Amino acid sequence: MRLSPRVQRLFSIQGPRSIYVYSLLIGIFSGFGAYGFNWILTATESLTFQNLFGYDPGTPSGDVHFHSAGVTSGINPLWILFLPAIGGLLVGLITSFFCLEAQGGGTDSLIRAFHFNEGKIRAKVPFFKAIATILTLGSGGSGGKEGPTAQIGAGFGSSLGNLIGAGARARRTLMLAGTAGGLGAIFRAPLGGAITAVEMVYQEDIESDSLVPCILSSVTAYLTYISMAGPGSLFSVQEYRLNDYRHLPIYIVLGLLCFGIGLIFVKVYHFTQDSFAKLPVPVYLKPAIGGLVVGCIALAFPEILGSGFGLIQRMINGEILESASFGFSGPLFLLSIAIFKIFSTSFTVGSGSSGGLLGPSFAIGGMLGAFVGSTAKMIFPELEITVFPFMLVGMGSFFAGVARAPIAAMVMVCDMIGSYELLPPLMIVSVIAVILSHKISIYRHQVKNRFLSPSHHWDMNQDIMDRILISKHFSEFRKYAIVSENLPLTELQSNAPGIQASDFLLMDEANQYKGIVSLRKNRILPEYEEDLKNLITCSEIVQDVPSVSPSDTLGKALRILLEYDVDKLAVVDGNCLGYLRYIDLFNAYQSEVKVKQRKN
């Protein structure tokens, strides 16, 4: 769906204020979307967990509004074994035949869309992502619910950008604003959702340009969500303050453990993902195979089913977790849940089922924190250790390490518990995990920083660009988008999709460069094509754009591209040698920067 040019101009983005208004609108939509998704998912989980599995993992305090209590039967091994596989099969059929982008975690695909696809998300993706996640988690798959809620908001932001004719930069911002809205609502974390959205796209940077729109969207989504679901944080936590600084060395141990287990998680998840990608079976069967493995693990440890947030709330409430299958408890049981959660999540999401990785990361980190806290309590009874703070700090530390998002992890946990009292140990442990895990990330499409992202061509260092000669990096040039001055405009419009270009170099009869013909700025409407056929030639709409020579610099070429608003420019040395595009300049710049980094 596209608006008419006149309506598009009316609603087009005129500056930052337009972005802020649209961010508020995206936040409202994201809040409603998150509420509807959570309501349907929780109803499905109530049916399967309580009536089929016969196992109630518990409910976070903030989700009690959706929960219907009461297990109606004892544990049913057959349902636990086979239902995740049945859910996986249904997900496989949906994603294979209707929307392949609905597979996997969701967050990584958002990161990829931001960097490499101008923030474009197909409008149908959020709908099918939501259905696939409800089937995955409702059937017992191990994953988080943040993926679809983030994609609901991101998809709306991207679609809104397309509808109003926004440029790539504005569309990326609207997409991140939608992501922030989805996260802020589902985790009841207005600031955490915004920080996560701008930090998760990089390993060592943040998308600062989008911070204010993300805050506006996240806060609006949060307020919309709690107006229907009720106020309060996601987890209900008793008051706690770090008054005994003898606990700090134990937190440091927790940071080291989170790094080690986080490294295992990333390796196992990526290995599982790659193995299923190579598996010689139909795509729609792969999630079913992954679900069967999850069912086998759940026979021994049903605690790995679902997101794991219910277990965290139970431990915060002071409950001592005891194995539903073997009746044992204690630190080793908590560590076992964390380890098996790694494998169940890897086989759920890595096989192609739909679920987020952020939720399981919090659950694994929480169990690791509970393991360290309960162990320290046994070894050092004189320290009077309370276990749940270690669990909450472990949540933030583990996610900070595997996702390369230390600020987001700290703020998100504080928002989810409604208190910043744990911020000091969270800062210590998260920084330790991030420093040690600087070469790993659960998200494969993260880039190191803004300067390595195609979304920031404009941030290239102009001093470096002005020192690089075109001839140093280019000996041959593209010649596909070159047209004759006598070519009718209607014929160019017909041929353009096959060439995949919108701007063309115009050549005269002597094969001399004359300027640029831009179909983005000059186009005959379809209803007039037949009447104007062969009446308008390319020479009549040519734009006088300077050329460059091989002895000119990349900086000069970039300035011409920006000044004349074209996507390519001619390289002339007597005759026209071809043309350069933005991506060519960007790649040459990156090659130069990498050479300098190796020398340093």
MIROGU-154905 format. One record per residue (C-alpha): x, y, z. Coordinates in Angstrom, 2 decimals. Example, Ala and Ser with C-alpha at 12.3 -4.5 7.8 and 13.67 -1.06 7.14 Angstrom:
BEGIN
{{12.30 -4.50 7.80}}
{{13.67 -1.06 7.14}}
***
This chain:
BEGIN
{{0.00 0.00 0.00}}
{{1.31 3.44 -0.99}}
{{-0.11 6.91 -0.54}}
{{-0.53 9.28 -3.44}}
{{2.40 11.70 -3.94}}
{{0.28 14.62 -2.66}}
{{-0.71 12.80 0.55}}
{{2.87 11.56 0.97}}
{{4.15 15.11 0.86}}
{{1.58 16.12 3.46}}
{{2.70 13.43 5.92}}
{{6.37 13.34 4.93}}
{{9.09 13.74 7.52}}
{{10.07 17.41 7.70}}
{{12.63 17.13 10.50}}
{{13.23 15.70 13.99}}
{{9.81 16.82 15.25}}
{{8.08 14.67 12.64}}
{{10.14 11.68 13.77}}
{{9.14 12.34 17.40}}
{{5.43 12.48 16.54}}
{{5.61 9.26 14.55}}
{{7.57 7.62 17.40}}
{{4.68 8.35 19.77}}
{{2.26 6.79 17.29}}
{{4.49 3.73 16.91}}
{{4.68 3.41 20.69}}
{{0.90 3.33 21.04}}
{{0.61 0.65 18.38}}
{{3.47 -1.36 19.91}}
{{1.80 -1.27 23.34}}
{{-1.48 -2.60 21.95}}
{{0.38 -5.21 19.90}}
{{2.41 -6.42 22.88}}
{{-0.70 -6.69 25.04}}
{{-2.65 -8.69 22.46}}
{{0.27 -10.99 21.79}}
{{0.94 -11.62 25.49}}
{{-2.74 -12.31 26.16}}
{{-2.98 -14.96 23.42}}
{{0.39 -16.51 24.32}}
{{-0.44 -16.80 28.03}}
{{-3.85 -18.34 27.26}}
{{-2.12 -20.91 25.06}}
{{0.52 -21.66 27.69}}
{{-2.17 -22.07 30.36}}
{{-3.83 -24.70 28.22}}
{{-0.70 -26.67 27.39}}
{{1.38 -26.36 30.56}}
{{-1.40 -26.82 33.09}}
{{-3.76 -29.17 31.27}}
{{-1.43 -31.16 29.01}}
{{2.03 -31.08 30.61}}
{{0.67 -31.03 34.16}}
{{3.48 -28.64 35.11}}
{{3.18 -25.02 36.23}}
{{6.50 -23.15 35.94}}
{{5.11 -20.07 37.70}}
{{4.32 -16.57 36.49}}
{{6.19 -13.27 36.78}}
{{4.32 -10.78 38.91}}
{{3.73 -8.46 35.97}}
{{2.02 -11.22 33.96}}
{{-0.41 -12.35 36.66}}
{{-3.07 -10.33 34.86}}
{{-2.93 -12.85 32.00}}
{{-2.48 -16.02 34.06}}
{{-5.15 -18.60 34.93}}
{{-3.90 -20.68 37.84}}
{{-4.38 -24.33 38.62}}
{{-2.68 -27.49 37.37}}
{{-5.40 -30.00 36.62}}
{{-3.26 -33.14 36.33}}
{{0.10 -34.65 37.19}}
{{3.09 -34.51 34.87}}
{{2.34 -36.23 31.53}}
{{5.57 -37.53 29.94}}
{{4.00 -38.21 26.51}}
{{2.79 -34.64 26.07}}
{{6.14 -33.27 27.31}}
{{8.02 -35.48 24.85}}
{{5.95 -34.92 21.71}}
{{4.15 -31.58 21.99}}
{{7.30 -29.45 21.34}}
{{7.85 -31.49 18.16}}
{{4.22 -31.00 17.08}}
{{4.53 -27.27 17.70}}
{{7.81 -27.25 15.77}}
{{6.18 -28.97 12.80}}
{{3.38 -26.38 12.69}}
{{5.93 -23.57 12.89}}
{{7.98 -25.20 10.13}}
{{4.96 -25.38 7.83}}
{{4.02 -21.76 8.47}}
{{7.49 -20.35 8.00}}
{{8.33 -22.52 4.98}}
{{5.17 -21.78 3.01}}
{{4.13 -18.32 4.20}}
{{6.98 -16.32 5.73}}
{{10.54 -17.61 6.01}}
{{11.61 -14.48 7.93}}
{{9.50 -15.63 10.91}}
{{12.10 -18.30 11.73}}
{{14.62 -17.97 14.52}}
{{15.13 -15.34 17.17}}
{{13.84 -12.23 15.44}}
{{16.27 -9.75 17.00}}
{{19.11 -10.75 14.67}}
{{16.89 -10.23 11.64}}
{{16.03 -6.74 12.93}}
{{19.74 -5.97 13.26}}
{{20.31 -7.22 9.71}}
{{17.45 -5.09 8.38}}
{{18.94 -2.05 10.10}}
{{22.44 -2.43 8.69}}
{{21.92 -4.06 5.32}}
{{18.32 -3.53 4.19}}
{{17.64 0.16 4.93}}
{{15.31 -0.74 7.81}}
{{12.86 -2.52 5.50}}
{{10.68 -5.27 6.98}}
{{7.89 -6.88 5.01}}
{{4.49 -5.98 6.47}}
{{3.46 -9.63 6.92}}
{{6.50 -10.58 9.04}}
{{5.20 -9.38 12.46}}
{{1.90 -11.24 11.99}}
{{3.49 -14.58 11.11}}
{{6.26 -14.05 13.69}}
{{3.62 -13.68 16.41}}
{{1.76 -16.83 15.32}}
{{4.97 -18.85 15.05}}
{{6.15 -17.73 18.51}}
{{2.79 -18.53 20.13}}
{{2.99 -22.04 18.65}}
{{6.64 -22.45 19.69}}
{{6.36 -21.26 23.29}}
{{2.82 -22.54 23.76}}
{{3.99 -26.05 22.86}}
{{6.86 -25.89 25.35}}
{{9.69 -24.56 23.20}}
{{12.50 -22.80 25.03}}
{{12.62 -19.16 23.95}}
{{11.63 -15.61 24.77}}
{{8.61 -13.57 23.77}}
{{10.53 -10.36 23.09}}
{{11.32 -11.32 19.47}}
{{7.78 -11.02 18.10}}
{{6.86 -8.01 20.23}}
{{9.97 -6.23 18.97}}
{{9.09 -7.23 15.41}}
{{5.48 -6.11 15.78}}
{{6.70 -2.63 16.66}}
{{9.61 -2.67 14.21}}
{{7.39 -3.90 11.40}}
{{4.90 -1.11 12.06}}
{{7.70 1.48 12.16}}
{{9.18 0.19 8.89}}
{{5.78 0.00 7.17}}
{{4.92 3.51 8.35}}
{{8.20 4.74 6.90}}
{{7.40 3.13 3.55}}
{{3.87 4.53 3.60}}
{{4.96 8.15 4.06}}
{{7.91 7.81 1.68}}
{{10.61 8.18 4.35}}
{{14.24 7.88 3.36}}
{{16.45 5.02 4.51}}
{{17.85 6.92 7.49}}
{{14.41 7.92 8.81}}
{{13.03 4.43 8.18}}
{{15.81 2.89 10.24}}
{{14.99 5.25 13.09}}
{{11.29 4.40 12.94}}
{{12.15 0.70 12.88}}
{{14.30 1.03 16.01}}
{{11.57 3.10 17.67}}
{{9.15 0.22 17.07}}
{{11.67 -2.25 18.45}}
{{12.05 -0.13 21.58}}
{{8.28 0.06 21.95}}
{{7.86 -3.70 21.78}}
{{10.63 -4.33 24.31}}
{{9.57 -1.54 26.65}}
{{6.01 -2.88 26.76}}
{{6.58 -6.63 27.10}}
{{9.30 -6.23 29.76}}
{{7.62 -3.24 31.44}}
{{10.93 -1.48 30.95}}
{{10.45 2.02 29.46}}
{{14.10 3.06 29.64}}
{{15.53 -0.46 29.23}}
{{13.59 -1.03 26.01}}
{{14.95 2.18 24.49}}
{{18.56 1.52 25.50}}
{{18.40 -2.08 24.28}}
{{17.10 -1.00 20.86}}
{{19.93 1.48 20.25}}
{{22.70 -0.67 21.74}}
{{21.93 -4.11 20.32}}
{{22.80 -3.15 16.72}}
{{26.50 -2.68 17.57}}
{{29.13 -4.52 19.57}}
{{30.96 -1.42 20.81}}
{{28.69 1.52 20.04}}
{{25.12 2.82 20.25}}
{{22.82 4.27 17.60}}
{{22.70 7.64 19.33}}
{{20.75 9.31 16.50}}
{{17.73 7.16 17.37}}
{{17.90 7.44 21.17}}
{{15.22 10.14 21.66}}
{{12.70 8.52 19.26}}
{{13.30 5.17 20.97}}
{{12.70 6.68 24.42}}
{{9.48 8.32 23.23}}
{{8.22 5.10 21.66}}
{{9.25 2.87 24.56}}
{{7.66 5.08 27.23}}
{{4.47 5.43 25.19}}
{{4.26 1.68 24.59}}
{{4.87 1.02 28.30}}
{{2.11 3.42 29.37}}
{{-0.28 1.94 26.79}}
{{0.51 -1.58 27.99}}
{{0.14 -0.96 31.72}}
{{-3.10 0.96 31.16}}
{{-4.58 -2.41 30.15}}
{{-2.44 -4.89 32.11}}
{{-2.12 -2.89 35.33}}
{{0.86 -1.04 36.86}}
{{4.00 -2.51 38.38}}
{{7.28 -4.02 37.25}}
{{7.68 -7.41 35.59}}
{{9.13 -9.01 38.73}}
{{7.96 -8.28 42.25}}
{{11.07 -7.95 44.43}}
{{11.47 -7.35 48.13}}
{{13.64 -4.42 49.25}}
{{17.38 -5.04 49.15}}
{{20.51 -2.92 49.54}}
{{24.15 -3.82 49.12}}
{{25.40 -2.95 52.59}}
{{28.01 -5.70 53.04}}
{{30.89 -5.12 50.64}}
{{32.32 -8.56 51.45}}
{{29.79 -9.79 48.87}}
{{31.61 -8.03 46.02}}
{{34.23 -10.78 45.42}}
{{31.37 -13.25 45.03}}
{{29.81 -11.00 42.40}}
{{33.16 -10.97 40.57}}
{{33.14 -14.77 40.57}}
{{29.64 -14.58 39.12}}
{{30.91 -12.33 36.31}}
{{33.64 -14.83 35.44}}
{{31.14 -17.70 35.44}}
{{28.71 -15.75 33.23}}
{{31.50 -15.19 30.71}}
{{32.45 -18.88 30.64}}
{{28.89 -20.20 30.34}}
{{28.03 -17.38 27.92}}
{{30.85 -18.48 25.63}}
{{29.44 -22.01 25.68}}
{{25.95 -20.69 24.90}}
{{27.13 -18.70 21.87}}
{{29.19 -21.61 20.53}}
{{26.43 -24.18 21.06}}
{{23.74 -21.95 19.55}}
{{25.76 -21.07 16.46}}
{{26.87 -24.70 15.98}}
{{23.26 -25.90 16.27}}
{{22.05 -23.20 13.88}}
{{24.70 -24.10 11.29}}
{{24.08 -27.84 11.68}}
{{20.34 -27.49 11.07}}
{{21.00 -25.24 8.08}}
{{23.04 -28.07 6.51}}
{{20.68 -30.88 7.57}}
{{19.48 -32.68 4.40}}
{{15.77 -32.74 5.31}}
{{12.86 -30.50 4.25}}
{{12.96 -27.10 5.95}}
{{9.55 -27.57 7.55}}
{{10.75 -30.70 9.39}}
{{13.75 -29.06 11.05}}
{{11.83 -27.27 13.85}}
{{10.03 -30.55 14.58}}
{{13.36 -32.35 15.01}}
{{14.58 -29.56 17.29}}
{{11.32 -29.79 19.25}}
{{11.75 -33.53 19.74}}
{{15.22 -32.94 21.23}}
{{13.72 -30.32 23.55}}
{{11.04 -32.82 24.58}}
{{13.70 -35.39 25.44}}
{{15.55 -32.87 27.63}}
{{12.28 -31.78 29.26}}
{{11.49 -35.37 30.33}}
{{14.34 -35.02 32.82}}
{{14.16 -31.25 33.34}}
{{10.70 -29.82 32.61}}
{{12.00 -26.60 34.15}}
{{13.62 -25.75 30.79}}
{{10.25 -25.40 29.07}}
{{9.07 -21.91 28.13}}
{{10.84 -18.64 28.92}}
{{11.98 -19.48 32.47}}
{{10.71 -16.20 33.92}}
{{8.23 -18.00 36.16}}
{{11.08 -19.86 37.89}}
{{12.85 -16.57 38.52}}
{{9.77 -15.09 40.20}}
{{9.37 -18.21 42.35}}
{{12.96 -17.90 43.61}}
{{12.55 -14.16 44.22}}
{{9.55 -15.06 46.37}}
{{11.85 -17.24 48.48}}
{{10.73 -20.60 47.14}}
{{13.38 -23.35 47.03}}
{{13.25 -24.89 43.58}}
{{13.02 -28.66 43.55}}
{{13.27 -30.94 40.54}}
{{9.82 -31.93 39.24}}
{{11.26 -35.23 37.95}}
{{13.86 -36.32 40.52}}
{{12.96 -34.43 43.67}}
{{16.43 -32.98 44.30}}
{{17.35 -29.33 44.82}}
{{20.31 -27.15 45.71}}
{{23.05 -25.35 43.78}}
{{23.81 -28.22 41.38}}
{{20.16 -28.40 40.37}}
{{20.18 -24.67 39.58}}
{{23.35 -25.06 37.54}}
{{21.79 -28.01 35.69}}
{{18.79 -25.90 34.70}}
{{21.13 -23.23 33.29}}
{{23.17 -25.76 31.28}}
{{20.17 -27.63 29.88}}
{{18.46 -24.31 29.12}}
{{21.36 -23.55 26.80}}
{{20.77 -26.73 24.81}}
{{16.98 -26.49 24.80}}
{{17.11 -22.87 23.57}}
{{19.70 -23.73 20.92}}
{{17.61 -26.61 19.58}}
{{14.41 -24.55 19.71}}
{{15.56 -21.35 18.04}}
{{18.53 -22.76 16.13}}
{{16.38 -25.36 14.38}}
{{14.09 -22.70 12.94}}
{{11.33 -22.38 15.53}}
{{10.39 -18.87 16.59}}
{{11.44 -17.40 19.91}}
{{13.65 -14.69 21.31}}
{{17.13 -15.15 22.75}}
{{16.99 -12.26 25.21}}
{{14.49 -13.98 27.52}}
{{16.43 -17.27 27.75}}
{{19.64 -15.29 28.31}}
{{18.05 -13.65 31.34}}
{{16.79 -17.04 32.56}}
{{20.20 -18.74 32.16}}
{{21.96 -15.84 33.86}}
{{19.41 -15.90 36.66}}
{{20.03 -19.59 37.34}}
{{23.79 -19.00 37.29}}
{{23.37 -16.18 39.79}}
{{21.19 -18.39 41.99}}
{{23.84 -21.13 41.78}}
{{26.64 -18.77 42.87}}
{{24.53 -17.13 45.57}}
{{23.27 -20.39 47.10}}
{{26.76 -21.94 46.97}}
{{28.28 -18.90 48.69}}
{{25.51 -19.02 51.28}}
{{26.47 -22.61 52.14}}
{{30.22 -21.92 52.23}}
{{30.08 -18.54 54.01}}
{{27.08 -18.62 56.38}}
{{28.54 -15.72 58.36}}
{{28.01 -13.37 55.41}}
{{24.21 -13.74 55.68}}
{{23.82 -13.90 51.91}}
{{20.45 -13.38 50.23}}
{{20.26 -15.39 47.03}}
{{17.86 -13.43 44.82}}
{{20.15 -10.36 44.28}}
{{22.78 -12.68 42.80}}
{{20.14 -14.13 40.53}}
{{19.10 -10.70 39.26}}
{{22.69 -9.55 38.78}}
{{23.41 -12.80 36.92}}
{{20.53 -12.02 34.54}}
{{22.08 -8.72 33.53}}
{{25.65 -9.97 33.45}}
{{24.92 -12.97 31.24}}
{{22.91 -10.96 28.70}}
{{25.54 -8.19 28.68}}
{{28.20 -10.74 27.74}}
{{26.40 -12.73 25.04}}
{{24.70 -9.73 23.41}}
{{27.50 -7.15 23.82}}
{{25.02 -4.76 25.46}}
{{26.25 -3.80 28.95}}
{{24.24 -0.59 29.41}}
{{21.05 -2.19 28.11}}
{{21.47 -5.20 30.38}}
{{21.94 -3.09 33.51}}
{{19.04 -0.73 32.82}}
{{16.73 -3.51 31.65}}
{{17.14 -5.54 34.84}}
{{16.64 -2.46 37.01}}
{{13.46 -1.62 35.09}}
{{12.15 -5.20 35.32}}
{{12.47 -5.20 39.11}}
{{11.43 -1.56 39.57}}
{{14.54 -0.62 41.54}}
{{18.08 0.64 40.92}}
{{19.47 -0.60 44.25}}
{{21.34 -3.43 42.47}}
{{22.99 -1.11 39.94}}
{{26.48 -1.10 41.58}}
{{26.99 -4.89 41.47}}
{{25.27 -5.01 38.07}}
{{27.82 -2.52 36.73}}
{{30.77 -4.49 38.11}}
{{29.63 -7.90 36.90}}
{{28.33 -6.74 33.49}}
{{31.57 -4.93 32.69}}
{{33.59 -8.03 33.59}}
{{31.46 -10.21 31.32}}
{{31.63 -7.72 28.43}}
{{35.39 -7.18 28.65}}
{{36.09 -10.91 28.65}}
{{33.61 -11.72 25.87}}
{{34.71 -8.97 23.47}}
{{35.03 -11.40 20.53}}
{{31.70 -13.20 20.84}}
{{28.07 -12.27 20.27}}
{{24.87 -14.27 20.03}}
{{23.74 -11.88 17.28}}
{{25.64 -12.60 14.08}}
{{24.64 -9.45 12.24}}
{{25.93 -7.03 14.85}}
{{28.74 -4.83 13.52}}
{{31.53 -3.44 15.65}}
{{30.62 0.24 15.44}}
{{28.89 2.91 13.36}}
{{31.80 3.29 10.93}}
{{31.57 -0.36 9.89}}
{{27.82 -0.16 9.20}}
{{26.45 0.54 5.70}}
{{23.77 2.62 7.47}}
{{26.38 5.28 8.23}}
{{28.02 6.06 4.92}}
{{27.74 9.71 5.86}}
{{29.88 9.29 9.00}}
{{33.04 8.53 7.07}}
{{36.06 10.58 8.12}}
{{36.38 13.30 5.48}}
{{40.10 13.84 6.15}}
{{40.82 10.22 5.29}}
{{38.53 10.40 2.24}}
{{40.42 13.44 0.92}}
{{43.72 11.54 1.07}}
{{42.57 8.47 -0.89}}
{{42.91 8.63 -4.68}}
{{40.27 6.88 -6.77}}
{{43.03 5.25 -8.83}}
{{44.43 3.56 -5.71}}
{{41.36 1.36 -5.24}}
{{39.76 1.23 -8.70}}
{{41.22 0.17 -12.03}}
{{37.90 -0.84 -13.61}}
{{34.46 0.71 -13.25}}
{{30.86 -0.40 -13.69}}
{{29.15 0.41 -17.01}}
{{25.70 -1.16 -16.68}}
{{23.69 2.03 -16.02}}
{{24.77 4.00 -19.09}}
{{22.23 5.18 -21.68}}
{{22.16 7.08 -24.96}}
{{20.82 10.63 -25.13}}
{{18.29 9.59 -27.79}}
{{16.72 6.85 -25.66}}
{{13.02 7.52 -24.93}}
{{12.26 8.00 -21.24}}
{{9.44 5.42 -21.37}}
{{11.87 2.81 -22.68}}
{{14.36 3.62 -19.91}}
{{11.61 3.17 -17.32}}
{{10.80 -0.25 -18.75}}
{{14.44 -1.36 -18.77}}
{{15.42 0.08 -15.36}}
{{14.10 -2.82 -13.18}}
{{16.28 -5.31 -15.06}}
{{19.37 -3.17 -14.52}}
{{18.34 -2.47 -10.91}}
{{19.27 1.20 -11.11}}
{{17.45 4.51 -10.69}}
{{20.16 6.95 -11.82}}
{{21.88 6.59 -15.22}}
{{24.88 8.15 -16.97}}
{{23.90 9.87 -20.25}}
{{26.25 9.61 -23.26}}
{{26.02 11.56 -26.54}}
{{26.58 10.16 -30.03}}
{{30.35 10.70 -29.66}}
{{30.29 8.61 -26.47}}
{{31.02 11.65 -24.31}}
{{29.55 12.02 -20.83}}
{{26.73 14.61 -20.65}}
{{25.20 14.20 -17.16}}
{{22.86 12.09 -15.02}}
{{19.29 10.99 -15.74}}
{{17.45 10.25 -12.49}}
{{14.26 8.20 -12.53}}
{{13.80 9.09 -8.89}}
{{13.24 12.71 -9.92}}
{{11.81 12.29 -13.42}}
{{9.26 9.60 -14.14}}
{{6.24 9.35 -16.40}}
{{3.17 8.06 -14.54}}
{{1.85 4.70 -15.84}}
{{-1.43 6.22 -17.07}}
{{0.47 8.61 -19.37}}
{{3.14 6.22 -20.68}}
{{1.25 5.27 -23.83}}
{{0.40 8.89 -24.73}}
{{3.96 10.14 -24.17}}
{{5.74 7.12 -25.64}}
{{8.84 8.20 -27.60}}
{{7.99 11.90 -27.09}}
{{10.42 12.58 -24.23}}
{{14.05 11.51 -24.56}}
{{16.62 11.18 -21.83}}
{{18.54 14.21 -23.13}}
{{15.58 16.44 -22.21}}
{{15.73 15.62 -18.50}}
{{19.50 15.26 -18.03}}
{{20.97 16.77 -14.84}}
{{24.35 18.46 -15.14}}
{{26.44 16.56 -12.59}}
{{30.25 16.96 -12.57}}
{{32.42 13.92 -13.24}}
{{35.62 12.86 -11.49}}
{{38.88 11.49 -12.82}}
{{40.98 8.60 -11.44}}
{{43.39 11.19 -10.00}}
{{40.64 12.77 -7.88}}
{{39.96 11.71 -4.27}}
{{37.13 9.76 -2.71}}
{{36.30 12.89 -0.71}}
{{35.59 14.89 -3.87}}
{{33.44 12.06 -5.24}}
{{31.41 11.85 -2.00}}
{{30.80 15.62 -1.95}}
{{29.44 15.52 -5.51}}
{{27.12 12.64 -4.68}}
{{25.74 14.49 -1.67}}
{{25.48 17.91 -3.31}}
{{23.65 16.71 -6.43}}
{{21.59 13.97 -4.73}}
{{22.53 11.18 -7.13}}
{{23.56 7.61 -6.35}}
{{26.41 7.35 -8.86}}
{{28.83 9.63 -10.69}}
{{30.88 9.32 -13.85}}
{{34.62 8.66 -13.91}}
{{36.11 10.38 -16.97}}
{{39.66 10.32 -18.28}}
{{39.28 11.57 -21.83}}
{{36.55 9.00 -22.40}}
{{34.00 7.83 -19.84}}
{{35.51 4.89 -17.92}}
{{32.31 4.03 -16.02}}
{{30.87 5.11 -12.71}}
{{31.23 4.86 -8.94}}
{{28.42 4.28 -6.40}}
{{28.08 5.07 -2.70}}
{{28.85 1.47 -1.80}}
{{32.05 1.57 -3.87}}
{{33.29 4.63 -1.98}}
{{32.30 3.05 1.33}}
{{34.12 -0.21 0.60}}
{{37.27 1.64 -0.46}}
{{37.13 3.72 2.71}}
{{36.71 0.61 4.88}}
{{39.64 -1.11 3.17}}
{{41.83 1.91 3.88}}
{{40.74 2.07 7.53}}
{{41.42 -1.66 8.04}}
{{44.93 -1.29 6.56}}
{{45.66 1.57 8.96}}
{{44.31 -0.43 11.90}}
{{46.60 -3.37 11.06}}
{{49.61 -1.05 10.83}}
{{48.77 0.42 14.23}}
***
